[in-house]
């Protein structure tokens, strides 16, 4: 922002005249260049000024790159001076992928207040629990009083319902002070329907060359696509530069279509890294097709992203803990070999036939590191897609749930928890969106139609349990109650202990490629052996069935290192976690695994 005014610039190639209209009533004409950009200085404007762009002397619209929309996407844009915030994170060097424990967070429901300021007060507790990075669900400006954020229309404008831009910056600053990175969930696959004025500036923001599940596809490779690519790549850089963010999570990348020589995902990742100026940033993709090219280096033909969400791990977990194989869980059984393969290879489907979609699914993942797969047993989508919005601990047996949590938090992938998961939050998480009446009805119908792929949820008796997304009560129910950290202390302590093990035990911390192997012990039990230095190995045994006596036990992975014996390191049946105690596991009667449990073992010197 130059002294004595504000410089404005906007791409509007279909227009002949563009003016900035200020809240003071002043109107400043902008000059057009050969590429359709209009630019100019408004001496009367300053930090906090509200403005719109008047097009061809007619209606005026918000800025497509507005830094703030204080009255929502239909109101005026507001000038924000990004240099005024007093950052204190000068020593912060960003994040690297290895070693992260991610925590997915929705600002509106993470606290009762639903604000950046309230969330900032909790980051120290998250860090103390063992979280290393929070992943904030989308905050790009969207209409209404509440929403998930995936129908955003203001890519550069943090939605006003959570606070002002500096409140977001203060949240990031406080997170860095506590040792937490901050990753932002961003949507570059479509623009929301309400408050989307982009076509008033140019039809070329969108293209009909590709189909899109949620509206018009964004034009990344067609005629006049260069300014659209600049708009998105500069958005990625903006979050690193002006908000000090440590990474992005790219939503539904299978719907980001681009045949350019440099894919837009590679371009925006490069742009963000440059803007971080030496700080470490990570870019993670959700990709339903499981296309591993996204996470391969650019020099090897990839897009250069860091990591991929692993739905396969979640789906196997869900099948194991609930016994249900409906809809997109159809190709998963939750059996031991699935979990062994998931921790060793990442995706389960890397090109095999996939009956649910009646086509092949996935691409080979050879060469990707374990940390490049983000594993979870819950996230915002999957909790909501349960119909009732129930958390997994509410529909699985306690023992199995504790055992699966151990696999998640000690496994070599990058683990992710959904807000409140660490203390078994009782609050449901349904889909919610505060749209105008006619759009709200379409969303309500669309949501019911989506859930009807599950035969159980399509039954008439279940309709009463499908909450209305536009009802504010649906939103309010999702808010966490931090008093449950105390009332649910056993499960909270278990999560903290597991994350401490992950952090302090070098073998669990390593995430080394090829650093473990596994074997099936029964139809519902398996062992993972993590290889350490000089035989300092660790075992994780998971039993999702009843008590198991392995006698004989002809499995070499169970053999202790030379001149050593196994001893118990950790058990999900610890009474402190609500368990029933753990009898000797490797004793005179060979291996005995408690039912519905997980145990970790370490070697000790043998004295006999």
Phi, psi and omega per residue, in radians:
X1 nan 1.883 -3.113
X2 -1.157 2.712 3.113
X3 -1.092 2.297 3.092
X4 1.446 0.366 3.090
X5 2.858 -3.109 -3.137
X6 -2.242 2.345 3.081
X7 -1.619 2.233 -3.142
X8 -1.944 2.552 3.089
X9 -2.625 2.332 -3.141
X10 -2.614 2.519 3.106
X11 -1.600 2.055 -3.125
X12 -2.564 1.134 -3.006
X13 -1.142 -0.353 3.141
X14 -1.459 -0.065 -3.070
X15 -1.871 2.637 3.097
X16 -1.722 -0.411 -3.085
X17 -2.498 2.301 3.079
X18 -2.332 2.307 3.087
X19 -2.173 2.581 2.952
X20 -1.602 2.141 3.074
X21 -1.870 2.126 -3.089
X22 -1.624 2.796 3.110
X23 -1.124 -0.323 3.090
X24 -1.333 -0.188 -3.112
X25 1.782 -0.188 3.134
X26 -1.251 2.606 3.069
X27 -2.288 2.220 -3.088
X28 -2.094 2.130 3.121
X29 -1.299 2.426 3.116
X30 -1.824 2.659 -3.127
X31 -1.658 2.437 -3.110
X32 -1.643 2.479 3.012
X33 -1.867 -3.108 -3.029
X34 -1.178 -0.370 -3.104
X35 -1.649 0.061 3.109
X36 1.580 0.191 3.045
X37 -1.540 2.430 3.046
X38 -1.944 2.329 -3.079
X39 -2.579 2.737 3.089
X40 2.997 2.924 -3.121
X41 -1.754 2.336 3.045
X42 -1.922 1.712 -3.084
X43 -1.068 -0.477 -3.075
X44 -1.335 -0.286 -3.023
X45 -1.543 2.719 3.091
X46 -2.755 -3.059 3.130
X47 -0.980 2.222 -3.138
X48 1.657 -0.208 3.124
X49 -1.101 2.469 3.075
X50 -1.821 2.510 -3.020
X51 -2.708 2.859 2.969
X52 -2.411 2.931 3.000
X53 -1.812 2.073 3.065
X54 -1.540 2.259 -3.025
X55 -1.886 2.128 3.102
X56 0.903 0.651 3.082
X57 1.272 0.108 -3.108
X58 -1.801 -2.203 -3.106
X59 -1.253 2.732 3.119
X60 -1.988 2.526 -3.023
X61 -2.343 2.783 3.100
X62 -1.128 2.818 3.140
X63 -1.271 2.231 3.078
X64 -1.076 -0.319 3.093
X65 -2.091 0.574 3.139
X66 -1.016 2.401 3.071
X67 -1.443 -0.285 -3.141
X68 -2.872 2.414 3.074
X69 -2.123 1.477 -3.010
X70 -1.064 -0.475 3.128
X71 -1.889 0.329 3.124
X72 1.607 3.130 -2.986
X73 -1.182 -0.308 3.134
X74 -1.591 -0.168 -3.089
X75 -1.605 -3.043 3.133
X76 -1.265 2.724 3.009
X77 -1.410 2.795 3.120
X78 -2.201 2.347 3.062
X79 -1.204 2.310 3.096
X80 -2.210 2.200 3.071
X81 -1.493 1.879 -3.072
X82 -1.255 -0.216 -3.086
X83 -1.552 -0.080 -3.015
X84 -1.438 -0.288 -3.047
X85 -1.331 2.321 -3.103
X86 -1.490 1.374 -3.139
X87 -1.057 2.546 3.072
X88 -2.129 0.111 -3.010
X89 -1.669 0.650 -3.037
X90 -1.092 -0.474 -3.118
X91 -1.531 -0.108 -3.092
X92 -1.242 2.236 -3.092
X93 -1.870 0.214 3.110
X94 1.492 -2.794 -3.072
X95 -2.296 2.700 2.955
X96 -2.009 2.769 -3.030
X97 -1.168 -0.862 -3.110
X98 -1.065 2.406 3.094
X99 1.587 -0.028 -3.097
X100 -1.435 2.545 2.927
X101 -2.196 1.937 -2.979
X102 -1.631 2.564 -3.119
X103 -2.262 1.911 -3.131
X104 -1.369 2.307 -2.978
X105 -2.395 2.372 2.987
X106 -1.897 1.991 -2.992
X107 -1.015 -0.654 -3.079
X108 -1.196 -0.380 -3.103
X109 -2.114 -0.106 3.140
X110 -1.108 -0.631 3.075
X111 -2.168 2.891 3.084
X112 -1.086 -0.672 -3.109
X113 -1.275 -0.546 3.127
X114 1.201 0.706 -3.091
X115 -2.283 2.853 3.037
X116 -1.051 -0.732 -3.081
X117 -1.087 -0.748 3.135
X118 -1.185 -0.705 3.121
X119 -1.116 -0.639 -3.131
X120 -1.068 -0.530 -3.121
X121 -1.246 -0.216 -3.073
X122 -1.818 -0.111 -3.017
X123 -1.161 -0.570 3.130
X124 -1.119 -0.677 3.107
X125 -1.146 -0.705 3.099
X126 -1.072 -0.776 3.131
X127 -1.099 -0.709 3.135
X128 -1.128 -0.513 3.130
X129 -1.331 -0.291 3.130
X130 2.009 0.040 3.063
X131 -1.262 2.510 3.124
X132 -2.025 -0.331 -3.133
X133 -2.670 2.377 3.040
X134 -1.743 2.447 3.084
X135 -1.975 1.900 -3.038
X136 -1.530 2.203 3.080
X137 -1.070 2.790 -2.905
X138 -0.919 2.438 3.126
X139 -2.161 0.063 3.078
X140 -1.007 2.382 -2.963
X141 -0.837 2.309 3.103
X142 -2.470 2.786 -3.075
X143 -1.385 2.778 3.014
X144 1.656 3.119 -3.076
X145 -1.543 -0.282 -3.095
X146 -2.788 2.801 3.114
X147 2.959 2.863 3.082
X148 -1.285 -0.503 3.108
X149 1.783 -0.016 -3.086
X150 -1.453 -0.008 3.025
X151 -1.955 0.690 -3.134
X152 -1.203 2.660 3.132
X153 -2.197 -0.259 -3.136
X154 -1.996 1.542 -2.994
X155 -1.027 -0.558 -3.064
X156 -1.727 -0.062 -2.984
X157 -1.941 1.819 3.061
X158 -1.013 2.277 -3.035
X159 -1.003 2.399 -2.992
X160 -1.251 -0.332 -3.085
X161 -1.157 -0.320 3.126
X162 -1.685 -0.139 -3.114
X163 2.288 -3.026 -3.129
X164 -1.537 2.893 -3.139
X165 -0.924 -0.702 -3.141
X166 -1.186 -0.408 3.041
X167 -1.175 -0.682 3.057
X168 -1.099 -0.808 3.116
X169 -1.038 -0.713 -3.131
X170 -1.139 -0.648 3.066
X171 -1.047 -0.811 3.133
X172 -1.103 -0.763 -3.139
X173 -1.059 -0.745 3.127
X174 -1.186 -0.670 3.093
X175 -1.073 -0.794 3.125
X176 -1.113 -0.654 3.099
X177 -1.061 -0.618 -3.137
X178 -1.467 -0.086 -3.136
X179 1.593 0.273 -3.136
X180 -1.805 2.388 2.942
X181 -1.424 2.830 3.100
X182 -2.248 2.128 3.109
X183 -1.970 2.423 -3.125
X184 -1.943 2.285 3.029
X185 -1.339 2.137 -3.108
X186 -2.190 2.652 -3.075
X187 -2.059 1.855 3.119
X188 -1.996 0.259 -3.122
X189 -1.731 -0.317 3.089
X190 -2.868 2.966 3.049
X191 -2.072 2.469 -3.105
X192 -1.074 2.812 -3.060
X193 -1.443 -0.407 -3.014
X194 -1.853 2.015 -3.106
X195 1.638 0.180 -3.138
X196 -1.575 1.814 -3.107
X197 -1.885 0.263 -3.024
X198 -1.041 -0.651 -3.096
X199 -1.180 -0.325 3.050
X200 -1.148 -0.452 3.138
X201 -1.649 -0.695 3.108
X202 -2.877 2.320 3.038
X203 -1.180 -0.341 -3.007
X204 -1.390 0.060 2.975
X205 -1.154 -0.404 -3.028
X206 -2.195 2.852 -3.135
X207 -2.469 2.607 3.059
X208 -1.727 0.111 -3.103
X209 -1.272 -0.365 -3.114
X210 -2.231 2.578 3.037
X211 -1.497 2.601 -3.138
X212 -2.423 2.387 -3.072
X213 -1.153 -0.435 -2.956
X214 -2.060 0.230 -3.130
X215 2.488 -2.545 -3.125
X216 -1.446 2.451 3.080
X217 -1.255 2.548 3.092
X218 -1.390 2.445 -3.053
X219 -1.481 1.687 3.119
X220 -1.770 -0.176 -3.026
X221 -2.481 0.104 -3.121
X222 -1.689 -2.861 3.129
X223 -1.065 2.394 3.131
X224 1.022 0.554 -3.121
X225 -1.470 -0.289 -3.074
X226 -0.999 -0.804 3.093
X227 -1.147 -0.518 3.091
X228 -1.179 -0.748 3.098
X229 -1.094 -0.713 3.099
X230 -1.073 -0.731 -3.132
X231 -1.009 -0.779 -3.102
X232 -1.368 -0.783 -3.141
X233 -1.100 -0.665 3.109
X234 -1.232 -0.466 3.054
X235 -1.137 -0.761 3.097
X236 -1.057 -0.743 3.120
X237 -1.147 -0.660 -3.118
X238 -0.996 -0.764 -3.102
X239 -1.161 -0.600 3.102
X240 -1.296 -0.715 -3.027
X241 -1.390 -0.889 -3.019
X242 -1.566 -0.323 -3.121
X243 -2.094 0.001 3.104
X244 1.015 0.508 -3.122
X245 -1.213 2.682 -3.027
X246 -1.788 0.092 3.107
X247 2.852 3.062 3.124
X248 -2.292 2.601 2.911
X249 -1.973 2.072 -3.077
X250 -1.581 2.090 -3.091
X251 -1.317 2.397 2.955
X252 0.708 1.063 -3.051
X253 -1.203 -0.257 3.072
X254 -1.132 -0.254 3.122
X255 -1.769 0.135 3.030
X256 -1.686 1.733 -3.001
X257 -1.758 2.223 -3.074
X258 -2.780 2.118 3.099
X259 -1.813 0.295 -3.133
X260 -1.191 2.830 3.099
X261 -1.035 -0.693 3.001
X262 -1.952 2.005 -3.137
X263 -1.072 2.542 -3.098
X264 -1.033 -0.521 3.119
X265 -1.188 -0.649 3.051
X266 -1.169 -0.695 -3.115
X267 -1.145 -0.782 -3.095
X268 -1.246 -0.562 3.079
X269 -1.149 -0.787 3.081
X270 -1.045 -0.725 -3.132
X271 -1.119 -0.735 -3.137
X272 -1.175 -0.722 3.141
X273 -1.081 -0.720 3.129
X274 -1.109 -0.712 -3.116
X275 -1.204 -0.432 -3.133
X276 -1.271 -0.292 3.032
X277 0.925 0.905 3.066
X278 1.683 -0.325 3.045
X279 -1.243 2.543 3.109
X280 -1.324 2.265 3.043
X281 -2.264 2.657 3.111
X282 -2.195 2.478 3.114
X283 -2.114 2.138 -3.049
X284 -2.033 2.480 -3.123
X285 -2.072 2.425 2.826
X286 -1.601 2.217 -3.103
X287 -2.521 1.844 -3.053
X288 -1.090 -0.524 -3.118
X289 -1.416 -0.125 3.117
X290 1.016 0.925 -3.124
X291 -1.581 1.845 -3.027
X292 -1.300 -0.205 3.097
X293 -1.003 -0.481 -3.129
X294 -1.045 -0.633 -3.028
X295 -1.773 0.246 3.081
X296 -1.701 2.656 -3.107
X297 -1.057 2.609 3.129
X298 -1.041 -0.684 -3.109
X299 -1.185 -0.217 3.062
X300 -1.930 0.415 3.066
X301 1.519 0.111 -3.135
X302 -1.625 -3.037 -3.127
X303 -1.702 -0.186 3.044
X304 1.457 0.198 3.050
X305 -1.267 2.933 -3.036
X306 -1.638 -0.661 -2.972
X307 -2.686 2.906 -3.095
X308 -2.307 2.413 2.979
X309 -1.153 2.469 -3.110
X310 -1.984 1.561 3.105
X311 -1.149 -0.521 -3.124
X312 -0.993 -0.761 3.135
X313 -1.077 -0.778 3.116
X314 -1.065 -0.806 -3.047
X315 -1.128 -0.687 3.076
X316 -1.125 -0.712 3.106
X317 -1.055 -0.809 -3.125
X318 -1.065 -0.760 3.128
X319 -1.104 -0.702 -3.119
X320 -1.177 -0.683 -3.022
X321 -1.532 -0.344 -3.124
X322 -2.022 -0.340 -3.093
X323 1.307 0.154 -3.096
X324 -1.764 2.445 -3.105
X325 -2.270 0.715 -3.117
X326 -1.486 2.772 2.966
X327 0.853 -2.214 -3.043
X328 -1.337 0.098 2.950
X329 -1.636 0.049 -2.999
X330 -1.041 -0.563 -3.042
X331 -1.700 0.380 -3.137
X332 -2.274 2.470 3.132
X333 -2.099 -0.175 3.133
X334 1.180 0.601 -3.113
X335 -1.670 2.815 -3.048
X336 -0.901 -0.728 -3.086
X337 -1.109 -0.559 3.107
X338 -1.079 -0.730 -3.106
X339 -1.283 -0.651 3.074
X340 -1.077 -0.810 -3.138
X341 -1.146 -0.653 -3.125
X342 -1.133 -0.737 -3.122
X343 -1.300 -0.442 3.137
X344 -1.489 -0.655 -2.953
X345 -2.132 -0.062 -3.123
X346 1.474 -1.854 3.122
X347 -1.195 2.508 3.006
X348 -1.439 -0.661 -3.129
X349 -1.767 1.947 -3.095
X350 -2.196 0.572 3.126
X351 2.253 0.002 3.107
X352 -1.353 2.870 3.048
X353 -1.128 2.528 -3.030
X354 -2.322 1.856 -2.934
X355 -1.135 -0.588 -3.097
X356 -1.055 -0.695 -3.128
X357 -1.697 -0.074 -3.131
X358 0.964 0.732 3.092
X359 -2.838 3.053 3.090
X360 -1.360 2.647 -3.062
X361 -2.273 2.328 2.997
X362 1.526 2.974 3.092
X363 -2.347 2.769 -3.075
X364 -1.016 2.470 -3.114
X365 -1.940 0.212 -3.126
X366 -1.009 2.364 3.112
X367 1.650 -0.274 3.070
X368 -1.378 2.517 -3.131
X369 -1.394 2.689 3.116
X370 -0.950 -0.694 -3.105
X371 -1.127 -0.311 -3.112
X372 -1.324 -0.049 3.050
X373 -1.923 2.118 3.093
X374 -1.552 2.031 -3.087
X375 -1.827 2.563 -3.125
X376 -2.748 2.713 3.012
X377 -1.968 -0.060 3.025
X378 -2.635 2.553 2.914
X379 -2.665 -3.137 -3.034
X380 -1.036 -0.788 -3.122
X381 -1.106 -0.851 -2.955
X382 -1.268 -0.550 3.038
X383 -1.169 -0.813 -3.141
X384 -1.074 -0.649 -3.084
X385 -1.277 -0.047 3.056
X386 -1.283 -0.116 -3.134
X387 1.598 -1.054 3.113
X388 -1.462 -0.116 -3.092
X389 1.235 0.438 -3.059
X390 -1.371 2.529 3.013
X391 -1.271 2.692 -3.026
X392 -1.123 -0.576 -3.138
X393 -1.147 -0.323 -3.121
X394 -1.457 -0.263 -3.096
X395 -2.140 0.118 3.079
X396 -2.098 2.768 3.085
X397 -1.197 2.527 -3.081
X398 -0.980 -0.742 -3.106
X399 -1.124 -0.827 3.124
X400 -1.098 -0.681 -3.130
X401 -1.122 -0.760 3.105
X402 -1.093 -0.714 -3.133
X403 -1.114 -0.743 -3.126
X404 -1.215 -0.560 3.065
X405 -1.107 -0.674 3.102
X406 -1.099 -0.739 3.103
X407 -1.073 -0.744 3.135
X408 -1.084 -0.840 -2.964
X409 -1.498 -0.287 3.077
X410 -1.829 -0.202 -3.133
X411 -1.200 2.925 -3.016
X412 -1.436 -0.178 3.085
X413 -1.252 3.016 3.015
X414 -1.450 1.956 -3.065
X415 -1.395 2.593 3.062
X416 -2.317 2.337 3.047
X417 -1.898 2.596 3.016
X418 -1.663 2.522 -3.018
X419 -0.782 2.251 3.133
X420 1.506 -0.206 -3.131
X421 -1.051 -0.592 -3.059
X422 -1.167 -0.379 3.087
X423 -2.140 0.435 3.085
X424 0.923 0.979 -3.128
X425 -0.973 2.455 3.132
X426 -1.541 -0.229 -3.081
X427 -1.231 2.311 3.090
X428 -1.295 2.991 3.059
X429 -2.442 1.668 3.082
X430 -1.671 2.935 2.980
X431 -1.275 2.357 3.092
X432 -2.473 2.510 3.134
X433 -2.803 2.220 -3.096
X434 -1.667 1.382 3.132
X435 -1.702 2.852 3.026
X436 -1.064 2.808 -2.887
X437 -0.966 -0.829 -3.074
X438 -1.195 -0.657 3.101
X439 -1.275 -0.606 3.113
X440 -1.048 -0.695 3.127
X441 -1.158 -0.703 3.089
X442 -1.107 -0.708 3.112
X443 -1.136 -0.731 3.136
X444 -1.061 -0.785 3.132
X445 -1.171 -0.724 -3.138
X446 -1.121 -0.671 3.125
X447 -1.133 -0.781 3.122
X448 -1.098 -0.687 3.126
X449 -1.144 -0.723 3.127
X450 -1.066 -0.800 -3.094
X451 -1.226 -0.295 -3.124
X452 -1.206 -0.166 3.049
X453 -1.139 -0.382 3.038
X454 -1.532 1.950 -3.107
X455 -0.911 -0.644 -3.125
X456 -1.155 -0.695 -3.119
X457 -1.339 -0.293 -3.142
X458 -1.415 -0.132 -3.096
X459 -1.310 2.539 -3.092
X460 -0.964 -0.632 -3.086
X461 -1.205 -0.285 3.129
X462 -1.546 -0.254 -3.065
X463 -1.028 -0.575 -3.116
X464 -1.169 -0.319 -3.093
X465 -1.721 0.026 3.095
X466 -1.609 1.736 -3.008
X467 -1.180 2.567 3.139
X468 -1.209 2.083 -3.126
X469 -1.059 -0.471 -3.070
X470 -1.553 -0.073 3.132
X471 -1.400 2.187 -3.112
X472 -1.064 -0.433 3.105
X473 -1.134 -0.556 3.090
X474 -1.087 -0.714 3.085
X475 -1.185 -0.824 -3.078
X476 -1.094 -0.625 3.141
X477 -1.067 -0.463 -3.035
X478 -1.386 -0.164 -3.071
X479 -1.210 2.409 -3.134
X480 -1.300 2.679 3.033
X481 -2.062 1.825 -3.061
X482 -1.237 -0.176 3.008
X483 -1.110 -0.375 3.130
X484 -1.235 -0.239 2.987
X485 -1.058 -0.553 3.110
X486 -1.525 -0.835 -3.088
X487 -1.224 -0.414 3.077
X488 -1.926 0.626 -3.029
X489 -0.973 -0.684 -3.108
X490 -0.999 -0.809 -3.113
X491 -1.268 -0.561 3.096
X492 -1.148 -0.770 3.110
X493 -1.104 -0.640 3.119
X494 -1.091 -0.788 3.107
X495 -1.059 -0.755 -3.126
X496 -1.140 -0.682 3.123
X497 -1.155 -0.733 3.127
X498 -1.132 -0.709 3.120
X499 -1.210 -0.531 3.046
X500 -1.181 -0.737 3.066
X501 -1.035 -0.784 -3.135
X502 -1.068 -0.651 -3.084
X503 -1.381 -0.645 -2.976
X504 -1.722 -0.401 3.134
X505 -1.546 1.957 -3.075
X506 -0.969 -0.588 -3.083
X507 -1.228 -0.712 3.093
X508 -1.293 -0.522 -3.076
X509 -1.323 -0.397 -2.896
X510 -1.104 -0.708 -3.070
X511 0.909 0.686 -3.040
X512 -1.415 2.323 3.049
X513 -1.006 2.296 -3.105
X514 1.226 0.301 -3.040
X515 -1.488 0.097 3.101
X516 -2.664 2.886 3.004
X517 -2.480 2.916 -3.091
X518 -2.555 2.813 3.117
X519 -2.558 2.522 3.058
X520 -1.372 2.267 3.124
X521 -1.808 -0.464 3.092
X522 -2.836 -3.058 -3.134
X523 -1.109 -0.326 -3.106
X524 -2.348 0.231 -3.104
X525 -2.337 2.603 3.131
X526 -2.672 2.853 3.097
X527 -2.163 2.458 2.979
X528 -2.056 2.311 3.083
X529 -1.985 2.083 3.113
X530 -1.654 2.157 -3.045
X531 -1.570 2.174 3.113
X532 -1.889 -2.972 3.132
X533 -1.396 2.373 3.049
X534 0.933 0.718 3.076
X535 1.385 0.107 3.113
X536 -1.393 1.133 -3.059
X537 -1.498 2.949 3.024
X538 -2.309 2.575 3.027
X539 -1.974 2.500 2.910
X540 -2.188 2.030 3.124
X541 -1.890 2.242 -3.100
X542 -2.130 2.180 3.131
X543 -2.175 1.881 3.136
X544 -1.630 0.101 3.078
X545 -1.995 -2.833 3.141
X546 -1.302 3.136 3.121
X547 -0.843 2.389 -3.074
X548 -2.212 2.185 3.078
X549 -1.885 1.919 -3.138
X550 -1.628 1.564 -3.134
X551 -2.589 1.791 0.183
X552 -1.320 3.013 -3.134
X553 -2.300 1.226 -3.060
X554 -1.419 0.976 -3.130
X555 -2.232 1.929 -3.077
X556 -1.002 -0.478 3.141
X557 -1.151 -0.317 3.097
X558 -1.461 -0.255 -3.088
X559 -1.213 2.371 3.135
X560 -1.292 2.772 3.025
X561 -0.994 2.776 -3.058
X562 -1.001 2.323 3.105
X563 1.120 0.441 3.118
X564 -2.358 2.898 3.041
X565 -2.238 2.799 3.094
X566 -1.495 2.485 2.982
X567 -2.296 2.740 -3.084
X568 -1.231 2.247 3.066
X569 -1.784 -0.699 -3.064
X570 -2.784 2.571 3.104
X571 -2.487 2.394 3.063
X572 -1.234 -0.207 3.119
X573 -1.663 0.254 3.033
X574 -1.012 2.275 -3.139
X575 -0.995 -0.451 3.123
X576 -1.122 -0.384 3.135
X577 -1.716 0.094 -3.065
X578 1.627 0.152 -3.140
X579 -1.440 -3.139 -3.046
X580 -1.913 0.291 -3.132
X581 1.556 2.810 -3.056
X582 -2.234 1.897 3.048
X583 -1.197 2.935 3.126
X584 -0.899 2.339 -3.063
X585 -1.617 -0.856 3.124
X586 -2.007 1.649 -3.043
X587 -2.283 -2.762 -3.085
X588 -1.104 -0.485 -3.135
X589 -1.677 0.418 -3.126
X590 1.255 -2.755 -2.986
X591 -1.421 2.266 3.028
X592 -2.208 2.012 -3.141
X593 -1.795 2.186 3.089
X594 -1.122 2.608 -3.129
X595 -1.221 2.550 3.073
X596 0.888 0.968 -3.032
X597 -2.662 2.860 2.981
X598 -2.288 2.473 3.079
X599 -2.329 2.522 3.031
X600 -1.938 2.410 -3.093
X601 -2.168 2.622 3.048
X602 -2.325 2.762 -3.127
X603 -1.438 2.617 2.998
X604 -2.326 2.798 -3.132
X605 -1.119 2.483 3.141
X606 -1.641 2.259 -3.115
X607 -2.159 1.458 3.061
X608 -2.731 nan nan
